[in-house]
């Protein structure tokens, strides 16, 4: 998702297996790297900022520490 203020990507929202849209969130950097690839960009986010993200990129659920299959990755990050 692109930041409307032009500061780059804010977050990744993916379609989940059950059809809902999930905001991917990871509780540790090693879990992010293992689940999404070692080149995956990251940011620290306070839960109070979730509404800002939802306004720009709607999501149904926050999905914590979800493993993204390798076929959905490209170049060490989400494809």
C-alpha positions as CSV (number, residue, x, y, z in Angstrom):
1,X,0.0,0.0,0.0
2,X,1.3,3.4,-0.9
3,X,1.3,6.2,1.7
4,X,-0.9,9.0,0.5
5,X,1.6,11.5,1.8
6,X,4.1,10.2,-0.7
7,X,6.5,8.6,1.8
8,X,6.5,5.1,0.3
9,X,4.8,1.9,1.2
10,X,2.9,1.7,4.5
11,X,1.8,-1.9,4.8
12,X,1.0,-5.1,3.0
13,X,-2.6,-6.3,2.8
14,X,-3.1,-9.8,1.4
15,X,-6.1,-11.9,0.5
16,X,-6.3,-14.7,2.9
17,X,-7.3,-18.3,2.2
18,X,-10.9,-17.6,3.5
19,X,-11.3,-14.6,1.3
20,X,-10.8,-11.9,3.9
21,X,-8.2,-9.2,3.5
22,X,-5.5,-9.4,6.1
23,X,-3.0,-6.8,7.2
24,X,0.2,-8.8,7.7
25,X,1.9,-8.0,11.0
26,X,4.9,-9.7,12.6
27,X,5.9,-9.8,16.2
28,X,9.6,-10.0,15.6
29,X,12.0,-9.2,12.7
30,X,13.2,-12.8,12.5
31,X,9.6,-14.0,12.1
32,X,9.1,-11.4,9.3
33,X,12.2,-12.5,7.5
34,X,11.4,-16.2,7.8
35,X,7.8,-15.7,6.7
36,X,8.2,-13.1,3.9
37,X,11.8,-13.2,2.9
38,X,15.0,-11.6,4.1
39,X,14.7,-8.5,1.9
40,X,11.1,-7.6,3.1
41,X,10.9,-4.0,4.1
42,X,9.5,-3.3,7.5
43,X,8.3,-0.6,9.8
44,X,7.4,-0.2,13.5
45,X,3.8,0.6,14.0
46,X,1.7,1.5,17.0
47,X,-1.7,-0.2,17.1
48,X,-3.3,3.3,17.3
49,X,-2.1,3.8,13.7
50,X,-4.2,0.9,12.3
51,X,-7.1,3.2,11.4
52,X,-4.9,5.3,9.2
53,X,-3.8,2.3,7.3
54,X,-7.4,1.0,7.1
55,X,-8.5,4.3,5.5
56,X,-6.0,3.9,2.7
57,X,-6.0,0.1,2.3
58,X,-9.0,-1.6,3.8
59,X,-8.5,-4.8,5.7
60,X,-10.8,-7.2,7.6
61,X,-8.4,-8.7,10.1
62,X,-4.8,-8.2,11.3
63,X,-3.0,-11.5,10.6
64,X,0.0,-12.0,12.9
65,X,3.1,-14.0,12.0
66,X,1.5,-15.6,8.9
67,X,3.9,-17.7,6.7
68,X,3.7,-16.5,3.1
69,X,4.4,-19.4,0.7
70,X,7.6,-19.2,-1.3
71,X,5.7,-19.0,-4.6
72,X,4.3,-15.7,-3.4
73,X,7.7,-14.2,-2.8
74,X,10.1,-12.7,-5.3
75,X,13.7,-11.6,-4.7
76,X,13.6,-12.2,-0.9
77,X,10.3,-10.3,-0.4
78,X,6.6,-10.4,-1.1
79,X,6.0,-10.5,-4.8
